[in-house]
Structures are given as C-alpha cells and as structure tokens.
Amino acid sequence: MSTVILHESLDSTNEEAKRLIDAGAATGTVVVARHQSAGRGRMGRSWHSPDAGNLYLSLIHETTLAADQLSGLTLDAAVAIADVLETAGLSVGLKWPNDLIFEERKLGGILTELTLSGGKVTVIVGLGLNVNATVEDFPPELHAIATSMAIETGEEHDLDWLAQRIGGSLRAKLAAFEVRQRPDVQAYGLRNILQDEAIEYDAADGRRPGVVQGIDEQGALLVTDLLDGSTVIVRSGEVTLDDRSEQA
C-alpha cells in the first residue's frame, strides 16, 4: 500500500506535495490535511476550507508522458473520485473540467498541477471534497451553490476510509491513462452534466454562448457556438451553465 501522510493543518496539500517531490517522495504518495489555510482552485481562486471534517488531499504521480500529453488527465481523476463516492451512496455528476456536482450544487473540485525536474514530469492531483460540513459551515454566499456528503446523505463519513479509497482509485485510473495516453471519454461522458446544455465559454473576443456537443479524445470540450454555428474546441477557461459561475 502506498504512503498516506496525514497533517492536521497545511497551507495547501498541493504545496506540500511539491515539497515532498523535491524531497524525493515516491510516486503514489498521498498527502491529506484536515485543514488548509491557503487552499486553491482553478484559475487562482481560493478554496473555502472550513475545519468541518472535510477532505483535502493530493496525490503524487510520476508520469512517463510529456506535459502536452496530459491535458485530459483531470477528467480521469474526476471519474476515479466519482466512482468512490458512488460506493458511499452519492451519484455524482461531473462539470468540465474539474468539478464534482450533486443535484446542481458543488461537492468538490480538483486542481491538477505539473512539476518538472531533471526532465521528469510529475503530476499532482489535488482534491477538495466537502464531506462532513453542515450548511452553517459555509458562508452565506455559498449556501445555494455548495453542498457536502453529510448534508446530502444525512450522516457523517469516515475521512480515513475516503482518503484510502480515493487514493487507490486515483492510482488505478492514472495508471490506465498512462497506457491509453488519453482520457476515458466514455466513462466521463456518462457523468458529464454539460452534455447538450446551453453554456457560456471564454473566447478570444470575450464570453460567447454555445451548446455542448461532448468531449474530444484529448479531453477538450466540443461546443457549437450559437452566434456563428461553428464547432469550437474549448481547452481551457471558464465554462458556466445557467449563468452560474464556478464560485464554490
């Protein structure tokens, strides 16, 4: 079994993973914190990390692939986590590229980062998962858009069990990604909440409306632009559904 390192408090599990990589930590190592003082999400956003029995986790994965071959890896990580949550009684949807959604509210998010040292690429898959938080643990501005496993199931969940299961599921999915060298688009598509939905996406000339066609083989979002009818490949940026932005 790979190493799981537990901390009561960290600035960020991803930052600790970077420090461990510099110190020679083995691939598959998982860092877990009960509290984060500087949790981060995509696009530099802060991640609300209350002391409420939630799970903040990062996994270190040494890859044989080049950085430009890893664009779809976050999608496989999302499927790996959703599979574990399914066994805990929650059927989770996935919002491209990194959000875990339950009944239109955000349950968790993934932040994937790469480090490069001596020509070797190492992936850090970070997860912030709302596990045992109550409604009162979230600030008022998040009440309508965030949720937790405990809120949805009416019971508390074992953080150590979740960390072990999610770590194992991530290792298996990332090993399969190394072989395929692309994401499992079919598995992701079964949970893709944006499929056939009207969205807004970031384009060179600003925000534009579109409808999601699906996911391409490399994990990019395929969108029909509603202004000119063209098919657009969205590889990055913010995608919003029903005028709600990724604020949780």
N, C-alpha and C positions, 0 to 999 in steps of 0.2 A: 504494500500500500504506500502511495506517495505521501510526502510530508505535508501536514497541515499545521501552520503556525498561527496560534491564536493570540491576539492582543486585546486588551480591554479598550484601548484608545489609540488611534493613529491620526496623523494628518489626513492620509489617504492610503487605502490599500494598494492602489496603483503605484503611488510614490514609493511605498515600502517595497513593492515588488521590484521596482527599478533598483533600489538599494541592494536588494538581495541578489539580483542578477550581477551587479558589479562585484558582489562578494562571492560569486561562483555558485549560486543556488542551482539545484538540479531542475531539469525540466519536469513539469507536473507538480511542482510545489504550489501549494495554495496558502494564501495569506487571508486571515479573517480578522475583522475588528468588530467589537460591539458598538463602538462609537467612532465617527470621523469628524475631525474639526475643520477639514478643508476638502470635503468630497466634491467631485467634479462630474459633470455630464458632458454631452457632446457640445461642440462649438463654444467651449469655455464657460458654460453655465455652471453655477454652483449646484450641488445636490443636497437637498434637505436631509440631514442625517440625525434624527432625534435619538435620544437614549431611551428607546422603547422596545428593545428586544428585536431589532431588525437585523438583517444580514448584509454585511458589507464584505465583499470577497473579491480577490484577484487571483488568477491562475497564470503561472509562467509556462509558456510553451515554446520550446526551441523548434524552429522550422527549417526544413531543407529547401523551402521555396524562396524565391526572390520577393521583395516587398511588393512589386507590381502584380504578383500572382495572388495576393491575399485580400483583395478587395471584397470578396464575398464571405470571408470567414466569420464576420459578425452574425450573419444570417444562420450559419450552422450552430454558433454558440447560442443564439436565441432559441433554436429548436431543442438543443440539449437541455436548456433550463426549463422550457415549457414541458418537456417530457417528464421531468421530475415533478413539477407542480401538478401535472395530471394525476400522478400517483398519490398526491396529497389531497386530491379532491377538487382541484380547480382546473377547468378547461380554459386555457389562456390563449388569447389572440395575440398576433404579432403585428406591430406597426413599423413599417420600414423606416429606418434600418435597424433600430436598436431598442424599441420599447416593448414591454410586456403589458398587455391590456386585459382587464377583466371587466366586461359589461361597460365599456366606454370610459373606464377610469384606469389611470396608470398604476400598475402594481410594482413595476420595477424598470430599470434601464441598464443598458450595457455600454461600457466605454472600452473600446479596443484600441490599444496603442502598440507601436513597434519601437524596439530599440535596436541599434546597430553597433556592433563592436567587433573589431577584427574581421570584418567581412561576414560576420554571422548575424542573422536576423532572429530576434526573439520577440514573440508576441505576448502581450499582457492582456488578458480578458478580464475586465473589471465588471462587477455586478453590484448594484444597489437594489435590494429587494425589501419591500415593506412586508414584514412578517407579522409581528405581534403588536404593531402600533394600533392605537384606538383613534377615533375621529378627533379627539381632543389633542392628540399628539401632533396633528398637522396644523399649520397656521390657517386662519380662515380663508385665505385666498386659494388654498389647495383643496378645500373640503369637497368641491364639486368635481374635481378632476383627478384626485388621488385616492387610493384605497390600499388595504392591506389584506393579507391572507386571513388574519384573525377577524377582521371586520366582515369578510365575505363568508367565512365558514362558521363563525361563532365560537371558535376555540383557539387556544394558543398552539403553536407549533414548535417542535424541537429544533433549535438552531444548529446544534451539532449534527443531527441527522441530515438536515438540509445541506449543510456545508459538505459533508462526506458524499452524499448522493449527487449533488450538483458538480462537485469536483470530478467524480468518476464519470459522469455523463459528458462533461466538457472534454475530458481526456479522450474518451472514445470517439466523439464527434470530430474533434480536431485531428485525430489520427486518420480517420476516414477522409477528411478534407485533404490531407497530405497525399493520399492515394489518388483521389479524383482530380485534385487541383482545381476544383470549382465547388461552389456550394450545392447542397442537395435542394434544388429549386422545387422539386415535387413536394418534399416534406415541408418546406417553408410555405409553399402555396396553400397547403391545407389549413394553415392558421393565419394567412395573410388577410388582415381586416380591411386593407385598402383595395382589394380586388374589385374592379368595376365601380369604384366610388369616385365621386367628384372631389377634387383636391385643388390646392394651390401649391405651386412649386417655385423655387428660385431659378430664374433665368438671367442671362446676361443683361437684359433690359428691365429687370425687376420681377415682381411676382406675377405669375401667369396662371390662368385656370386650366385644368385638364381633367381627364378621366384615366384611371389606372388600368392598363391592359394586363399587367403581370410583371414578372421578374425575368430578366435575361439570364443567360448561362453564367455570367460573371457576377450576378447579384445586384445589378443595377435595376432601377425601376423603369418600366416602359410605360410611357404616358402619351395619350392622344391630346395634343394641345387644342383647346376649344376655340382659340382665336384664329388659327390658320389650318387646323385639321392635320397637321404633321405629327409623326411619331417621334417623340423625344426620349432620349436615353438620359435618365437622371442618375448621376453617380454620387452626388453629394448635395449638401444644402438642406434647408428645412422644408418639409412637406407637411401641410396642415389639412385636416379633414373637418368639414363643417365649421370653418372659421375659428377653430380652436388651435392654439399653438402649443408646442411642447414645453410647458412650463413646469410640470411636476418634477 
